Amino acid sequence: MAQVYDIEQAILLLELDPPFDKRAVQLARRRMAKVWHPDIAPPGRQHEHQRHLQAINEAADQLERLAADSRGGRVSANAVKVSAAAARRARAEEGARAYAEQQRQREESADRERYDPFGSQVPEQSVVHRYARCLSYPEWGVGSVTGIYFSGEGDDVQQWARVKFQPGVRTIPAGSLQFVDFSKPDAGADRVERFMTAAQHAMAEGNPELAAKRLIYARDADPRNPVVLRQLTVAFWQSGNLPAAARAVRDWARFDRQRATPYRFAARIYEDMGAYDLASDAARSEIQRAPNDASAWERLGRLRLRKMDRDGALEALEHARTLAPSLDGLLDLALVYQLTGDVGAEVTACEAATLLVPDSPAAWSRYAHALARTDRVTDAIRACEHALALGPDVEVAALLGSLRDLAPRVLSRA
């Protein structure tokens, strides 16, 4: 018997409503690929996503060919209805044959039928469990299973379900379903994984406020998990809720004392809040755990400079320069020397910045201003011209005009 094409299942896989044309099928394929691509699958679910996406692509290919061969390039709702009825009749006939074969085998095993007549019909996962959640997208919540379907033949049989969630009806591969038994509470690790996955989706969509709300539930399930506390800190920080971010980073540092990362986050968050004393304490704690991190020393120097501790800032920034000099660190060091009145050291730091990043307009501008405070007028003019060649700057242009007025005028040899 020739196989009857089940267009209804293909439409359900693509979440497509008839009538449709080839363009509608392409858009549906693209939309479903964004949801079920293996690259965005949670850990351990890549295979399920890949098989489900493969089934979606096969269904889309068949529907595109069907639409291309249809009159006007469009498949009507009536054609879908007729094809679906034929497929249902074919499945009913196949089910009747399977039932007859089952009865024959049951007659051959009379002893088993006597003690367990329905044993061969009991599945591993009873569909009595009507409520389920999607492990790939737990933010959809708990949904109601409206149907279990099979596609393919032989060893390539795939099982999938249509589940009604709060956002709408979704097509879910069976491997990504988790049936919910409301008589037993969820394990804490399951809740953490579920809400962490949901938070990652929210962060990928650019919604840190929603990610923070979901991570609060993950933290309540496992308050000592440093990964959850880190993500919660980042979510609060990116959403602009600095007090909540500070509380989260304190909890993170309490349970992850040996690493420098939580103290680095704490220093940056406190600096954004304007709490420079707390930021300096956090930066010192970071340096104790990572003494060879030049960026940590530079951060401590900037924070000390904000507190007008020039000697402490000079010490920290000089140590950072010995470890790994950077443009920002050298310019901050030049600023400290300028405030302490050491013009020569300021010029040296600015010159080192221009050598480190030769195409930086900020470095050449600072170098020109530093030279203008000395008697090296010609060198200052050259630095101004080089800075203006890299980019326009009103202050440097004004400085260049004043320096040219001060430049000594000499007669040419002619």
VOVO-398239 format. One record per residue (C-alpha): residue in one letter; z, y, x; residue number from 1. Coordinates in steps of 0.25 Angstrom, whole numbers, plus 2048, in hexadecimal, padded with zeros to 3 digits. Example, Ala and Ser with C-alpha at 12.3 -4.5 7.8 and 13.67 -1.06 7.14 Angstrom:
<nodes>
[node "A",[81F,7EE,831],1]
[node "S",[81D,7FC,837],2]
</nodes>
This chain:
<nodes>
[node "M",[800,800,800],1]
[node "A",[7FC,80E,806],2]
[node "Q",[807,817,808],3]
[node "V",[809,823,7FF],4]
[node "Y",[80C,830,805],5]
[node "D",[819,836,800],6]
[node "I",[816,845,800],7]
[node "E",[823,848,7F9],8]
[node "Q",[82B,843,805],9]
[node "A",[822,84B,80F],10]
[node "I",[825,858,806],11]
[node "L",[834,855,806],12]
[node "L",[834,853,815],13]
[node "L",[82D,861,817],14]
[node "E",[836,867,80C],15]
[node "L",[828,86C,806],16]
[node "D",[825,86F,7F7],17]
[node "P",[818,86C,7F1],18]
[node "P",[80D,872,7F0],19]
[node "F",[80B,874,7FF],20]
[node "D",[7FF,876,809],21]
[node "K",[7FE,873,818],22]
[node "R",[804,880,81C],23]
[node "A",[811,87D,813],24]
[node "V",[812,870,81A],25]
[node "Q",[811,876,828],26]
[node "L",[81C,880,824],27]
[node "A",[825,875,81F],28]
[node "R",[823,86D,82B],29]
[node "R",[826,879,834],30]
[node "R",[833,87C,82C],31]
[node "M",[838,86E,82C],32]
[node "A",[835,86D,83B],33]
[node "K",[83E,879,83D],34]
[node "V",[849,871,836],35]
[node "W",[847,863,83C],36]
[node "H",[842,865,84A],37]
[node "P",[849,85C,854],38]
[node "D",[84C,867,85D],39]
[node "I",[856,86E,854],40]
[node "A",[85C,861,850],41]
[node "P",[86B,85F,852],42]
[node "P",[86F,855,85D],43]
[node "G",[86C,847,859],44]
[node "R",[863,84A,84E],45]
[node "Q",[856,84D,856],46]
[node "H",[850,840,852],47]
[node "E",[852,842,843],48]
[node "H",[84C,850,844],49]
[node "Q",[840,84A,84B],50]
[node "R",[83D,83F,841],51]
[node "H",[83F,848,835],52]
[node "L",[836,852,83B],53]
[node "Q",[82C,848,83E],54]
[node "A",[82C,843,830],55]
[node "I",[82A,852,82B],56]
[node "N",[81E,854,834],57]
[node "E",[818,847,82F],58]
[node "A",[81A,84B,821],59]
[node "A",[814,859,824],60]
[node "D",[808,853,82B],61]
[node "Q",[805,84B,81E],62]
[node "L",[807,857,815],63]
[node "E",[7FE,85F,81D],64]
[node "R",[7F3,855,81D],65]
[node "L",[7F5,853,80E],66]
[node "A",[7F5,862,80B],67]
[node "A",[7E8,864,814],68]
[node "D",[7E1,859,80C],69]
[node "S",[7E6,85E,7FE],70]
[node "R",[7DD,868,7F6],71]
[node "G",[7DF,876,7FA],72]
[node "G",[7E8,872,805],73]
[node "R",[7F4,871,7FC],74]
[node "V",[7FC,865,7F6],75]
[node "S",[800,868,7E8],76]
[node "A",[80E,864,7E2],77]
[node "N",[807,85A,7D8],78]
[node "A",[801,853,7E4],79]
[node "V",[80E,851,7EB],80]
[node "K",[814,84C,7DD],81]
[node "V",[809,842,7DC],82]
[node "S",[80B,83D,7EA],83]
[node "A",[81A,83D,7E9],84]
[node "A",[819,834,7DD],85]
[node "A",[80F,82A,7E4],86]
[node "A",[819,829,7F0],87]
[node "R",[825,827,7E6],88]
[node "R",[81D,81C,7E0],89]
[node "A",[819,816,7ED],90]
[node "R",[828,816,7F1],91]
[node "A",[82C,810,7E4],92]
[node "E",[823,804,7E6],93]
[node "E",[827,803,7F5],94]
[node "G",[836,803,7F0],95]
[node "A",[833,7F8,7E6],96]
[node "R",[82D,7EF,7F0],97]
[node "A",[838,7F2,7FA],98]
[node "Y",[842,7EE,7EE],99]
[node "A",[83B,7E2,7EB],100]
[node "E",[83B,7DE,7FA],101]
[node "Q",[84A,7E1,7FA],102]
[node "Q",[84C,7D8,7EE],103]
[node "R",[845,7CD,7F5],104]
[node "Q",[84E,7CE,801],105]
[node "R",[85A,7CF,7F9],106]
[node "E",[857,7C2,7F2],107]
[node "E",[855,7BB,7FF],108]
[node "S",[863,7C0,803],109]
[node "A",[86B,7BB,7F7],110]
[node "D",[878,7B9,7FE],111]
[node "R",[878,7C8,803],112]
[node "E",[874,7CC,7F5],113]
[node "R",[880,7C5,7EF],114]
[node "Y",[88A,7CC,7F7],115]
[node "D",[883,7D9,7FA],116]
[node "P",[877,7DB,7F1],117]
[node "F",[875,7EA,7F5],118]
[node "G",[878,7E9,803],119]
[node "S",[869,7EB,808],120]
[node "Q",[869,7F8,800],121]
[node "V",[875,7FF,806],122]
[node "P",[870,80A,810],123]
[node "E",[877,80E,81C],124]
[node "Q",[879,81C,817],125]
[node "S",[87B,81C,808],126]
[node "V",[873,827,801],127]
[node "V",[880,829,7F8],128]
[node "H",[884,833,802],129]
[node "R",[87C,83E,7FB],130]
[node "Y",[881,84A,803],131]
[node "A",[87D,84C,812],132]
[node "R",[87B,856,81D],133]
[node "C",[870,858,827],134]
[node "L",[875,856,835],135]
[node "S",[86A,85F,83B],136]
[node "Y",[86D,86B,832],137]
[node "P",[87C,86A,82D],138]
[node "E",[87B,878,829],139]
[node "W",[874,873,81C],140]
[node "G",[881,86D,818],141]
[node "V",[883,861,80F],142]
[node "G",[877,85E,806],143]
[node "S",[874,854,7FB],144]
[node "V",[86A,849,7FF],145]
[node "T",[85F,849,7F4],146]
[node "G",[856,83E,7FA],147]
[node "I",[854,834,805],148]
[node "Y",[846,831,80A],149]
[node "F",[83E,829,813],150]
[node "S",[831,82B,81A],151]
[node "G",[829,823,824],152]
[node "E",[827,814,825],153]
[node "G",[82C,809,82E],154]
[node "D",[834,80D,83A],155]
[node "D",[831,81C,837],156]
[node "V",[838,81D,82A],157]
[node "Q",[840,82A,829],158]
[node "Q",[84B,82D,820],159]
[node "W",[84E,83C,81B],160]
[node "A",[855,842,80F],161]
[node "R",[854,84F,807],162]
[node "V",[861,856,806],163]
[node "K",[865,862,7FE],164]
[node "F",[86D,86C,806],165]
[node "Q",[872,879,802],166]
[node "P",[866,880,809],167]
[node "G",[85C,877,802],168]
[node "V",[856,869,802],169]
[node "R",[853,863,810],170]
[node "T",[84C,857,816],171]
[node "I",[855,850,820],172]
[node "P",[853,844,829],173]
[node "A",[85D,839,826],174]
[node "G",[862,839,834],175]
[node "S",[867,848,832],176]
[node "L",[86E,845,825],177]
[node "Q",[87E,843,825],178]
[node "F",[883,83E,818],179]
[node "V",[890,845,814],180]
[node "D",[89C,83D,80F],181]
[node "F",[8A5,848,808],182]
[node "S",[8B1,83E,808],183]
[node "K",[8B2,83F,818],184]
[node "P",[8B3,84C,820],185]
[node "D",[8A9,84E,82B],186]
[node "A",[8AD,84C,839],187]
[node "G",[8B0,858,841],188]
[node "A",[8A5,855,84B],189]
[node "D",[89A,854,840],190]
[node "R",[89E,861,83B],191]
[node "V",[89D,868,848],192]
[node "E",[88F,862,84B],193]
[node "R",[88B,866,83D],194]
[node "F",[88F,874,83E],195]
[node "M",[88B,876,84C],196]
[node "T",[87D,872,848],197]
[node "A",[87D,87B,83D],198]
[node "A",[882,887,846],199]
[node "Q",[877,884,850],200]
[node "H",[86C,885,845],201]
[node "A",[873,892,841],202]
[node "M",[872,898,84F],203]
[node "A",[864,893,851],204]
[node "E",[861,89B,844],205]
[node "G",[867,8A8,849],206]
[node "N",[873,8A7,840],207]
[node "P",[880,8A7,849],208]
[node "E",[889,8AB,83D],209]
[node "L",[885,89F,835],210]
[node "A",[887,896,842],211]
[node "A",[895,89C,844],212]
[node "K",[899,898,836],213]
[node "R",[894,88A,838],214]
[node "L",[89B,889,846],215]
[node "I",[8A8,88C,840],216]
[node "Y",[8A8,87F,838],217]
[node "A",[8A4,878,845],218]
[node "R",[8B0,87E,84C],219]
[node "D",[8B9,87B,840],220]
[node "A",[8B5,86C,842],221]
[node "D",[8B7,86C,851],222]
[node "P",[8BF,878,856],223]
[node "R",[8BF,874,864],224]
[node "N",[8B0,871,866],225]
[node "P",[8AB,87B,871],226]
[node "V",[89D,87A,86D],227]
[node "V",[8A0,87E,85F],228]
[node "L",[8A9,88A,864],229]
[node "R",[89E,88F,86D],230]
[node "Q",[893,88F,862],231]
[node "L",[89D,896,859],232]
[node "T",[8A0,8A0,863],233]
[node "V",[891,8A3,865],234]
[node "A",[88E,8A3,856],235]
[node "F",[899,8AE,854],236]
[node "W",[895,8B6,860],237]
[node "Q",[886,8B6,85C],238]
[node "S",[88A,8BA,84E],239]
[node "G",[892,8C6,853],240]
[node "N",[89F,8C1,84E],241]
[node "L",[8A6,8C4,85B],242]
[node "P",[8B5,8C1,857],243]
[node "A",[8B1,8B3,852],244]
[node "A",[8A9,8B1,85E],245]
[node "A",[8B6,8B5,867],246]
[node "R",[8BF,8AB,85F],247]
[node "A",[8B4,8A0,860],248]
[node "V",[8B3,8A2,86F],249]
[node "R",[8C2,8A2,871],250]
[node "D",[8C3,894,86A],251]
[node "W",[8B7,88F,872],252]
[node "A",[8BE,894,87F],253]
[node "R",[8CB,88D,87A],254]
[node "F",[8C5,87F,87A],255]
[node "D",[8BB,881,885],256]
[node "R",[8C4,887,890],257]
[node "Q",[8BD,881,89C],258]
[node "R",[8AF,888,89A],259]
[node "A",[8AB,896,89D],260]
[node "T",[8A1,897,891],261]
[node "P",[8AB,89A,886],262]
[node "Y",[8B1,8A5,88F],263]
[node "R",[8A3,8AB,891],264]
[node "F",[8A1,8AC,883],265]
[node "A",[8AF,8B2,880],266]
[node "A",[8AC,8BD,88B],267]
[node "R",[89F,8C1,885],268]
[node "I",[8A4,8C1,876],269]
[node "Y",[8B0,8C9,87A],270]
[node "E",[8A7,8D3,882],271]
[node "D",[89F,8D4,875],272]
[node "M",[8AC,8D7,86D],273]
[node "G",[8B0,8E2,877],274]
[node "A",[8BD,8DA,87B],275]
[node "Y",[8BB,8DB,88A],276]
[node "D",[8C9,8D7,88E],277]
[node "L",[8C6,8C9,887],278]
[node "A",[8B8,8C9,88C],279]
[node "S",[8BD,8CB,89B],280]
[node "D",[8C8,8C0,899],281]
[node "A",[8BD,8B6,894],282]
[node "A",[8B4,8BA,89F],283]
[node "R",[8BF,8B7,8A9],284]
[node "S",[8C1,8A9,8A2],285]
[node "E",[8B3,8A6,8A4],286]
[node "I",[8B3,8AA,8B2],287]
[node "Q",[8BF,8A0,8B5],288]
[node "R",[8B6,895,8AF],289]
[node "A",[8A9,899,8B5],290]
[node "P",[8AC,8A1,8C2],291]
[node "N",[89D,8A0,8C7],292]
[node "D",[897,8A6,8BA],293]
[node "A",[892,8B4,8BF],294]
[node "S",[88F,8B8,8B0],295]
[node "A",[89E,8B6,8AD],296]
[node "W",[8A2,8BF,8B9],297]
[node "E",[898,8CA,8B4],298]
[node "R",[89E,8C9,8A6],299]
[node "L",[8AC,8CB,8AB],300]
[node "G",[8A7,8D7,8B4],301]
[node "R",[8A1,8DE,8A8],302]
[node "L",[8AD,8DB,89F],303]
[node "R",[8B6,8E1,8AA],304]
[node "L",[8AD,8ED,8AB],305]
[node "R",[8AE,8EF,89C],306]
[node "K",[8BD,8F0,89F],307]
[node "M",[8BB,8FA,8AA],308]
[node "D",[8C0,8F0,8B4],309]
[node "R",[8B7,8F4,8BF],310]
[node "D",[8BD,8EC,8CA],311]
[node "G",[8BD,8DF,8C2],312]
[node "A",[8AF,8E1,8BD],313]
[node "L",[8AA,8E3,8CC],314]
[node "E",[8B1,8D7,8D0],315]
[node "A",[8AB,8CE,8C5],316]
[node "L",[89D,8D4,8C7],317]
[node "E",[89D,8D2,8D6],318]
[node "H",[8A1,8C4,8D4],319]
[node "A",[896,8C2,8CA],320]
[node "R",[88C,8C8,8D4],321]
[node "T",[890,8BE,8DF],322]
[node "L",[88E,8B2,8D5],323]
[node "A",[881,8B6,8CE],324]
[node "P",[87C,8C4,8CD],325]
[node "S",[876,8C9,8C1],326]
[node "L",[86F,8D6,8BC],327]
[node "D",[87A,8D9,8B2],328]
[node "G",[885,8D5,8BC],329]
[node "L",[880,8DE,8C7],330]
[node "L",[87E,8EA,8BD],331]
[node "D",[88C,8E8,8B8],332]
[node "L",[891,8E8,8C7],333]
[node "A",[889,8F5,8C9],334]
[node "L",[890,8FB,8BE],335]
[node "V",[89D,8F8,8C3],336]
[node "Y",[89A,8FE,8D1],337]
[node "Q",[895,90A,8CA],338]
[node "L",[8A2,90C,8C2],339]
[node "T",[8AA,909,8CF],340]
[node "G",[8A2,914,8D6],341]
[node "D",[89B,90A,8E1],342]
[node "V",[88D,90F,8E0],343]
[node "G",[888,907,8EC],344]
[node "A",[88D,8FA,8E6],345]
[node "E",[887,8FE,8D8],346]
[node "V",[879,900,8DF],347]
[node "T",[87A,8F3,8E6],348]
[node "A",[87D,8EC,8D9],349]
[node "C",[872,8F3,8D2],350]
[node "E",[868,8EF,8DD],351]
[node "A",[86C,8E1,8DD],352]
[node "A",[869,8E1,8CE],353]
[node "T",[85B,8E6,8D0],354]
[node "L",[859,8DB,8DB],355]
[node "L",[85E,8D0,8D2],356]
[node "V",[856,8D5,8C6],357]
[node "P",[84A,8DE,8CB],358]
[node "D",[844,8E0,8BE],359]
[node "S",[850,8E5,8B7],360]
[node "P",[84F,8F4,8B2],361]
[node "A",[85E,8F4,8B0],362]
[node "A",[861,8F0,8BE],363]
[node "W",[858,8FB,8C4],364]
[node "S",[85D,905,8BA],365]
[node "R",[86B,903,8BF],366]
[node "Y",[867,902,8CD],367]
[node "A",[860,910,8CC],368]
[node "H",[86C,916,8C6],369]
[node "A",[875,910,8D1],370]
[node "L",[86C,916,8DC],371]
[node "A",[86C,924,8D5],372]
[node "R",[87A,925,8D8],373]
[node "T",[877,924,8E6],374]
[node "D",[86F,92C,8F0],375]
[node "R",[864,922,8F0],376]
[node "V",[85B,92A,8E7],377]
[node "T",[84E,924,8EB],378]
[node "D",[853,916,8E8],379]
[node "A",[858,91A,8DB],380]
[node "I",[84A,920,8D7],381]
[node "R",[843,913,8DB],382]
[node "A",[84D,90B,8D3],383]
[node "C",[84B,914,8C7],384]
[node "E",[83C,913,8C8],385]
[node "H",[83D,904,8C9],386]
[node "A",[846,903,8BD],387]
[node "L",[83C,90C,8B5],388]
[node "A",[831,903,8B9],389]
[node "L",[839,8F7,8B3],390]
[node "G",[83C,8FE,8A6],391]
[node "P",[83E,90C,89F],392]
[node "D",[84C,912,8A0],393]
[node "V",[84F,920,89C],394]
[node "E",[85B,921,8A5],395]
[node "V",[854,91C,8B2],396]
[node "A",[849,926,8AF],397]
[node "A",[853,931,8AE],398]
[node "L",[859,92C,8BB],399]
[node "L",[84C,92C,8C2],400]
[node "G",[849,93A,8BE],401]
[node "S",[856,93F,8C4],402]
[node "L",[855,937,8D0],403]
[node "R",[847,93D,8D3],404]
[node "D",[84D,94B,8D2],405]
[node "L",[857,947,8DD],406]
[node "A",[84D,940,8E6],407]
[node "P",[84B,947,8F3],408]
[node "R",[83D,94E,8F4],409]
[node "V",[836,94D,901],410]
[node "L",[828,952,906],411]
[node "S",[81D,948,907],412]
[node "R",[817,945,915],413]
[node "A",[80A,94D,911],414]
</nodes>
